[in-house]
Amino acid sequence: MAINNLPAALQAAIQQGFLEKKFHDALKAKLGFRAIADREAFTAGIGEEITKTRAGLLPAVITPLAAVANSDLTNGVGESAFALEQYKVVAQSYGSSMNLNRVTSVVNIVDLAMQNASKLGEQASRSLDTLAANALFSAYLSSNTRTTGAPSGATITVDDIRGFVAGQTVAVNGSPYTVASVAASGTSTAPNGVAGTITMTGAGNLASDGVVGKAVVGSTAPVVLRAANRAHTGLLAANDVLTADKILAAKAQLEANGVSGRMICYADPQHLTGLYADATFQSFFRGGNGTAEWRNGVISNLLGVEIVATNMSPVQSLGGLTVRRAIVVANGALIESTLTGTAYANHEELVKNGMVSVVDDVAMVTRAPIDQLQQVITQSWNYIGGFVVPTDKNTNASVLPTASNAAYKRAVVIESL
């Protein structure tokens, strides 16, 4: 680019390209999954694994007391007992770091220490949100898959073996079988899935039930809703988009399971666009083109469910189509146990000196130079804890007639395009 009003002989002495002395922000993830977790402190001094217990409901009493039995100290009143189920939380350590040479950094165009701290903080938040999302989807997509190969005797090949265990009753193409054994093999197309084989016992015709493309669903599988009521993920087709009735059905299922309180639907922005093609959704806002849903394209609440847009939901490429998953979550679906604050509580001197700062159960650690020339500072983050998805298997139709038989009852996944 020529310099205006300067002789050609002087233009070569003028810098014509300038380096802006700052970093611009990169794209950021829309987080949210960790927010739904019930956070509990991981008590120190009892090991790295905690077993927690959840009590079931007592069965309803519908038989009147017999008058003839009212003759002793019990007055004929029978004793009740509730069922228990347990889940384990494992404390694991996660972290990352960046090194900064404080001598050479003086010639950098920006303050790299501040930039590193910002990037490490974002990485920590996104990492924990990913752990929370993985825990939720791994549980609520379990025991629900499809066959991917021809059966071999009593063995079928499936896309995902998570949730299948020996002794479990499983429906293959709608016919009941019992799982004899499960083995991992191959590559799954499901998010974080584990492909493999399941060996069955039963009186059905596995030669026809177990051919490619048949649904395989465990008797205690979580409820998964799909567009057009498809039997499995592989059957989703063009125009099978997210609709309002699926969100309502997910909410109704959770309420039928006895879940109450706040419900949140996490879905990616492209997934939510399907609602605008839904006739039912359109009817809600007919004549209301001044609403935020139509004016700004933002859906914050629908049918009593809070809508949270996130780009951390798992996306799957299958058969040339992009499968998207929303999840409607209620209270108690995800538990987070943290040990970070307790673990660093003994480092009071470091905290006082600003070398360790614990924010949202993540420790941001700055290490002074320990190299020979006292030049390299290390900035790190560390999180100690874990996420677990508890079951509610004991809350079944025997105590709540409307409850499903699913082991996991506090969230529902919606699959569509």
C-alpha positions in Angstrom: 0.0 0.0 0.0 1.5 3.3 -1.0 2.1 6.1 1.6 0.2 9.1 0.4 2.0 12.4 -0.1 5.5 10.9 0.5 8.2 10.6 -2.1 8.8 7.1 -3.4 12.3 7.1 -2.0 11.0 7.6 1.6 8.1 5.1 1.4 10.5 2.2 2.0 11.4 3.6 5.4 7.8 3.6 6.6 6.4 0.5 8.4 3.4 -0.5 6.3 2.1 -3.5 8.3 1.2 -3.1 12.0 0.8 -5.8 14.6 -2.1 -5.1 16.9 -0.9 -5.6 20.4 -3.7 -7.8 21.8 -5.3 -11.2 21.4 -8.9 -11.4 20.2 -11.2 -13.9 21.9 -11.7 -17.2 20.3 -15.1 -18.9 19.9 -16.4 -20.1 23.2 -18.6 -23.0 24.2 -22.1 -22.5 25.7 -21.9 -24.5 28.9 -24.7 -25.7 31.2 -24.6 -29.4 32.0 -22.6 -29.0 35.2 -25.2 -26.5 36.5 -27.8 -29.2 36.9 -25.6 -31.3 39.2 -26.4 -31.5 42.9 -23.0 -30.6 44.3 -21.8 -32.4 47.4 -18.5 -32.2 49.3 -16.3 -35.3 49.1 -15.4 -35.9 52.7 -11.6 -36.2 53.3 -10.0 -39.1 55.0 -12.3 -41.9 53.9 -10.6 -43.0 50.7 -11.0 -42.0 47.1 -14.4 -43.8 46.6 -17.7 -43.1 48.4 -20.7 -45.3 48.4 -23.9 -43.3 48.7 -27.3 -44.8 49.5 -30.8 -43.8 48.2 -33.9 -45.1 49.9 -36.9 -46.2 47.9 -40.6 -45.6 48.7 -42.7 -47.7 51.0 -45.5 -49.6 49.2 -49.0 -48.3 49.5 -51.2 -50.1 52.1 -54.5 -51.0 50.6 -55.6 -53.9 52.8 -57.6 -53.1 55.9 -56.4 -54.3 59.3 -58.1 -57.5 60.4 -60.1 -57.1 63.5 -59.3 -60.6 64.7 -55.6 -59.7 64.6 -56.0 -56.8 66.9 -55.1 -58.8 70.0 -51.4 -58.3 70.7 -48.9 -55.5 71.1 -48.8 -54.9 67.3 -52.5 -54.4 67.0 -52.3 -56.4 63.8 -50.2 -53.8 62.0 -47.6 -55.3 59.7 -44.1 -54.0 59.5 -42.9 -52.1 56.4 -39.4 -51.8 55.0 -38.1 -49.7 52.1 -35.7 -50.9 49.5 -32.2 -49.4 49.2 -30.0 -48.8 46.2 -26.4 -47.6 46.2 -24.1 -45.7 43.9 -20.4 -44.9 44.0 -18.6 -41.7 43.5 -14.9 -41.8 42.6 -12.7 -38.8 43.2 -10.4 -38.4 40.3 -7.9 -35.6 39.5 -8.0 -33.5 36.3 -5.8 -30.6 35.3 -3.7 -28.8 32.8 -0.9 -26.2 32.8 1.0 -23.7 30.8 4.5 -22.5 31.2 5.6 -18.8 30.9 9.2 -17.6 30.7 8.9 -14.3 32.5 12.2 -13.0 31.1 11.4 -13.6 27.4 7.8 -12.6 27.9 8.8 -9.0 28.3 9.2 -8.7 24.6 5.8 -10.2 23.8 3.0 -8.1 22.4 0.6 -8.8 25.3 0.5 -9.9 28.9 0.8 -13.7 28.4 0.3 -14.4 32.1 -3.3 -12.9 32.0 -3.9 -14.6 28.6 -2.8 -18.0 30.0 -4.9 -17.6 33.1 -8.0 -16.8 31.0 -7.5 -19.7 28.7 -6.8 -22.2 31.5 -10.0 -21.0 33.3 -12.1 -21.5 30.2 -10.5 -24.9 29.6 -11.3 -26.0 33.1 -15.0 -24.9 32.9 -15.4 -26.6 29.5 -13.7 -29.8 30.7 -16.0 -30.2 33.7 -19.0 -29.4 31.6 -17.9 -32.2 29.2 -17.5 -34.6 32.1 -21.0 -33.8 33.4 -22.5 -34.2 29.9 -20.7 -37.5 29.3 -22.0 -38.9 32.6 -25.6 -37.9 31.8 -25.7 -39.2 28.3 -23.7 -42.4 29.0 -26.3 -43.3 31.6 -29.4 -42.2 29.7 -28.4 -43.8 26.4 -27.5 -47.1 28.0 -29.2 -50.4 27.2 -30.6 -49.0 24.0 -28.9 -49.8 20.8 -29.3 -51.6 17.4 -27.8 -54.6 15.7 -25.0 -53.8 13.2 -24.1 -57.3 11.8 -25.5 -60.7 11.1 -26.2 -62.9 14.1 -23.8 -65.8 14.8 -25.7 -68.5 16.6 -26.8 -67.0 19.9 -24.6 -64.0 19.5 -25.6 -60.6 18.0 -23.4 -57.6 17.1 -24.5 -54.3 18.4 -23.4 -50.7 18.1 -23.2 -50.0 21.9 -23.0 -52.5 24.8 -23.2 -50.0 27.6 -25.8 -51.0 30.1 -26.2 -54.6 29.1 -25.2 -57.2 31.8 -25.6 -60.9 32.2 -29.0 -62.0 33.4 -30.7 -58.9 32.0 -33.9 -59.3 30.0 -33.6 -57.7 26.6 -36.0 -57.2 23.7 -34.4 -57.9 20.3 -36.7 -56.7 17.6 -39.4 -56.9 20.2 -38.8 -60.5 21.2 -37.6 -61.3 24.8 -34.2 -62.8 25.4 -31.8 -63.1 28.4 -28.3 -61.8 28.2 -25.7 -64.5 28.8 -22.5 -62.5 28.3 -21.3 -59.2 26.8 -18.0 -58.6 25.0 -16.5 -55.3 23.6 -15.2 -55.3 20.0 -15.1 -52.9 17.1 -15.9 -49.2 16.9 -19.2 -47.7 18.0 -20.9 -44.8 16.2 -22.7 -43.7 19.4 -21.2 -40.9 21.4 -18.6 -42.4 23.8 -20.2 -45.8 22.9 -18.6 -49.2 23.1 -19.4 -51.6 20.2 -19.5 -55.3 20.9 -21.4 -58.5 20.9 -24.1 -59.9 23.2 -24.7 -63.6 23.6 -28.3 -64.5 24.3 -30.5 -67.3 25.7 -34.1 -67.6 24.9 -36.8 -69.3 22.9 -37.0 -66.6 20.2 -35.7 -66.8 16.6 -32.5 -64.8 16.8 -31.6 -65.7 13.2 -34.4 -63.3 12.1 -34.6 -61.0 15.2 -30.9 -60.3 15.2 -30.3 -59.3 11.6 -28.8 -55.9 10.8 -30.9 -52.8 11.8 -33.0 -54.2 14.6 -33.6 -52.5 18.0 -32.0 -54.0 21.1 -33.5 -52.6 24.3 -32.9 -53.7 27.9 -35.9 -54.2 30.2 -34.6 -51.4 32.5 -33.4 -49.1 29.7 -34.0 -45.4 30.2 -36.7 -43.8 28.1 -35.4 -42.4 24.8 -37.8 -40.5 22.6 -37.2 -40.2 18.9 -38.7 -38.2 16.1 -41.5 -40.0 14.3 -41.3 -42.7 17.1 -38.4 -44.5 15.4 -37.4 -47.8 17.0 -33.7 -46.9 17.1 -31.2 -44.2 16.1 -30.4 -45.8 12.7 -34.0 -45.4 11.5 -34.0 -41.6 11.8 -34.7 -40.0 8.4 -34.8 -36.6 6.7 -37.3 -34.2 8.3 -37.3 -36.1 11.6 -36.7 -32.8 13.5 -37.3 -31.8 17.1 -41.0 -31.1 17.9 -42.8 -29.6 20.9 -44.7 -32.8 21.6 -41.5 -34.7 22.3 -40.5 -32.1 24.9 -44.0 -32.4 26.4 -43.7 -36.2 26.4 -40.4 -36.1 28.1 -41.8 -33.8 30.8 -44.8 -36.0 31.2 -42.6 -39.1 31.6 -40.5 -37.5 34.3 -43.7 -36.4 36.2 -45.1 -39.9 35.8 -41.9 -41.2 37.5 -42.6 -39.0 40.5 -40.0 -36.3 39.6 -41.1 -32.7 40.3 -39.5 -29.3 40.4 -37.4 -27.5 37.8 -36.9 -29.2 34.5 -34.4 -28.1 31.9 -34.0 -29.2 28.2 -30.4 -28.9 27.0 -30.3 -28.8 23.2 -27.9 -27.4 20.6 -28.9 -24.3 18.6 -29.4 -26.2 15.4 -31.5 -28.8 17.1 -33.8 -26.1 18.4 -34.5 -24.7 14.9 -36.6 -27.8 14.2 -39.3 -26.4 16.5 -39.9 -23.5 14.1 -41.1 -26.0 11.5 -43.4 -27.7 14.0 -47.1 -27.0 13.5 -47.8 -27.3 17.2 -45.1 -24.9 18.2 -46.2 -22.4 15.5 -49.8 -22.5 16.9 -48.5 -21.3 20.3 -47.3 -18.1 18.7 -49.8 -17.5 15.9 -50.4 -13.8 15.7 -47.7 -13.2 18.2 -44.8 -12.3 15.9 -43.6 -9.7 18.5 -42.6 -12.4 20.9 -38.9 -13.1 21.7 -39.3 -16.6 20.2 -40.0 -15.0 16.8 -38.4 -11.6 17.0 -35.1 -12.8 18.4 -35.2 -16.6 17.7 -34.7 -17.3 21.3 -36.7 -20.0 23.1 -36.4 -19.7 26.9 -39.4 -21.7 28.2 -41.7 -24.1 26.5 -44.5 -26.2 28.1 -43.1 -25.5 31.6 -39.6 -26.7 30.6 -36.7 -24.3 30.6 -34.8 -24.4 27.3 -31.0 -24.0 27.5 -29.0 -23.8 24.3 -25.7 -25.5 24.5 -23.1 -26.6 21.9 -21.8 -29.4 24.2 -24.5 -31.9 23.4 -23.2 -35.0 21.6 -23.6 -35.0 17.8 -23.5 -38.2 15.7 -23.0 -38.7 12.0 -24.9 -41.7 10.8 -25.9 -42.7 7.3 -25.2 -39.3 5.9 -27.4 -37.6 8.5 -26.5 -35.6 11.6 -28.2 -37.0 14.7 -28.7 -34.5 17.5 -29.7 -35.2 21.1 -31.5 -33.0 23.5 -32.0 -34.1 27.1 -34.7 -33.0 29.5 -33.2 -33.2 33.0 -34.8 -32.9 36.5 -33.5 -32.5 40.0 -31.3 -35.3 41.3 -30.3 -36.6 37.9 -26.6 -35.8 38.3 -24.5 -35.8 41.4 -21.1 -34.0 41.6 -18.8 -34.8 44.6 -15.9 -32.4 44.9 -12.7 -32.8 46.9 -10.7 -29.8 45.5 -11.6 -27.3 48.2 -10.9 -29.8 51.0 -7.7 -31.0 49.4 -6.2 -27.5 49.1 -7.6 -26.3 52.5 -4.3 -27.4 54.1 -2.3 -25.1 51.9 -3.4 -22.0 53.8 0.0 -20.2 53.3 -0.1 -20.7 49.5 -3.7 -19.5 49.4 -2.8 -16.5 51.5 0.1 -15.6 49.2 -2.1 -15.9 46.1 -0.3 -19.0 44.7 -3.5 -21.0 44.9 -7.0 -19.8 44.3 -10.0 -22.1 44.5 -12.9 -20.9 42.4 -16.0 -23.0 41.8 -14.2 -26.0 43.1 -11.3 -25.6 40.7 -7.9 -24.7 42.0 -5.9 -22.2 40.0 -2.3 -22.8 40.9 0.7 -20.5 40.1 4.1 -22.0 40.7 7.1 -19.8 41.2 10.2 -20.4 39.1 12.2 -23.4 40.2 14.5 -23.6 37.2 18.2 -22.7 37.5 17.7 -19.2 36.0 14.5 -18.5 37.9 12.7 -17.7 34.7 9.8 -20.1 34.1 6.5 -19.7 35.9 3.9 -22.5 35.7 0.2 -21.7 35.7 -2.1 -24.7 36.2 -5.7 -25.7 37.1 -6.7 -28.8 39.1 -10.0 -30.3 39.9 -10.5 -33.3 42.2 -13.9 -34.9 42.2 -16.4 -36.8 40.0 -19.8 -37.0 38.5 -22.3 -39.9 39.0 -25.8 -40.6 37.8 -27.8 -42.4 40.5 -30.6 -44.9 39.7 -34.2 -45.0 41.0 -34.9 -48.6 40.2 -37.0 -49.1 43.3 -39.4 -46.4 42.3 -41.4 -48.7 40.0 -45.0 -49.5 39.2 -45.5 -51.4 42.5 -45.2 -48.1 44.4 -46.0 -45.6 41.6 -48.4 -47.1 39.0 -47.3 -44.5 36.4 -43.6 -45.0 36.8 -41.5 -46.6 34.1 -39.4 -49.7 34.6 -36.2 -47.7 33.8 -33.4 -47.8 36.2 -32.6 -44.1 35.4 -35.7 -42.0 35.8 -34.7 -38.4 36.2 -33.9 -37.5 32.6 -35.2 -38.3 29.1 -33.1 -38.1 25.9 -34.7 -36.9 22.7 -33.1 -38.0 19.4 -33.8 -36.2 16.1 -32.1 -34.4 13.3 
